[in-house]
Amino acid sequence: MIINKNHTPSRLTICDDAAKEWKNIKKIKKPEINNIIKKYLATSLKNTPPQIPQTLDIEEIRSNMSAQKQAANFKVAVEKKNQRIGSCV
């Protein structure tokens, strides 16, 4: 027989642990906290999300998806307009 049990800690336990951890963090000096944050930001992620292509090929959008096709056409028009404005400046 399989016994299923919820192994999540109680709310009181989580609050106590968070309070203890916050007391420890308050003791650390600000420059040290900034260094810890910088280390976290500098670490690379192993599972990076897939890169979204910058160009959108209108031909790849199926013809029955008119909303996406209309949005893609609008995006192309805005990009062309921005290029014209950029070349004038």
PLY file of the C-alpha trace (Angstrom):
ply
format ascii 1.0
element vertex 89
property float x
property float y
property float z
element edge 88
property int vertex1
property int vertex2
end_header
0.00 0.00 0.00
1.27 3.46 -0.89
0.96 6.19 1.71
0.80 9.67 0.24
1.66 12.42 2.64
2.14 16.13 2.19
5.76 16.72 3.16
5.62 20.49 2.95
6.61 22.24 6.17
4.03 24.10 8.19
3.58 27.84 7.88
4.89 28.37 11.41
8.11 26.49 10.60
8.65 28.53 7.44
8.07 31.81 9.31
10.48 30.81 12.08
13.17 29.82 9.58
12.70 33.05 7.65
12.95 35.13 10.84
16.17 33.37 11.86
17.68 33.85 8.42
16.68 37.52 8.38
18.43 38.05 11.74
21.59 36.55 10.25
21.34 38.74 7.14
20.85 41.91 9.20
24.21 41.23 10.90
26.09 41.25 7.57
27.53 44.57 6.39
26.10 46.21 3.30
29.22 45.87 1.07
29.35 42.15 1.81
25.67 41.79 0.87
26.35 43.66 -2.38
29.22 41.26 -3.14
26.96 38.26 -2.57
24.33 39.74 -4.91
27.00 40.42 -7.56
28.16 36.80 -7.33
24.61 35.56 -7.84
24.13 37.85 -10.84
27.48 36.81 -12.35
26.76 33.08 -12.25
25.56 31.62 -15.51
22.48 29.49 -15.64
22.85 25.90 -16.79
19.40 25.79 -18.35
19.25 29.00 -20.31
16.02 29.67 -22.16
16.09 29.33 -25.94
16.98 32.45 -27.87
14.11 34.09 -29.71
15.05 35.03 -33.27
15.15 38.78 -33.85
13.73 38.54 -37.35
10.21 37.36 -37.94
9.58 35.65 -41.24
6.04 36.42 -42.30
6.02 33.47 -44.72
6.43 31.04 -41.82
3.16 32.17 -40.22
0.31 30.00 -41.39
-2.32 31.75 -43.44
-5.13 30.91 -40.98
-3.41 32.87 -38.24
-4.51 36.29 -39.36
-3.90 38.04 -36.03
-0.25 36.97 -35.94
0.19 37.91 -39.57
-1.34 41.34 -38.95
0.93 41.87 -35.92
3.98 40.81 -37.93
3.09 43.23 -40.74
2.64 46.01 -38.19
6.03 45.21 -36.64
7.72 45.34 -40.06
6.06 48.68 -40.81
7.21 50.15 -37.48
10.76 48.90 -38.05
10.82 50.50 -41.52
9.49 53.75 -40.09
12.16 53.73 -37.37
14.84 53.14 -39.99
13.61 56.11 -42.03
13.53 58.34 -38.95
17.00 57.17 -37.93
18.44 57.93 -41.36
17.02 61.47 -41.29
18.69 62.36 -38.00
0 1
1 2
2 3
3 4
4 5
5 6
6 7
7 8
8 9
9 10
10 11
11 12
12 13
13 14
14 15
15 16
16 17
17 18
18 19
19 20
20 21
21 22
22 23
23 24
24 25
25 26
26 27
27 28
28 29
29 30
30 31
31 32
32 33
33 34
34 35
35 36
36 37
37 38
38 39
39 40
40 41
41 42
42 43
43 44
44 45
45 46
46 47
47 48
48 49
49 50
50 51
51 52
52 53
53 54
54 55
55 56
56 57
57 58
58 59
59 60
60 61
61 62
62 63
63 64
64 65
65 66
66 67
67 68
68 69
69 70
70 71
71 72
72 73
73 74
74 75
75 76
76 77
77 78
78 79
79 80
80 81
81 82
82 83
83 84
84 85
85 86
86 87
87 88
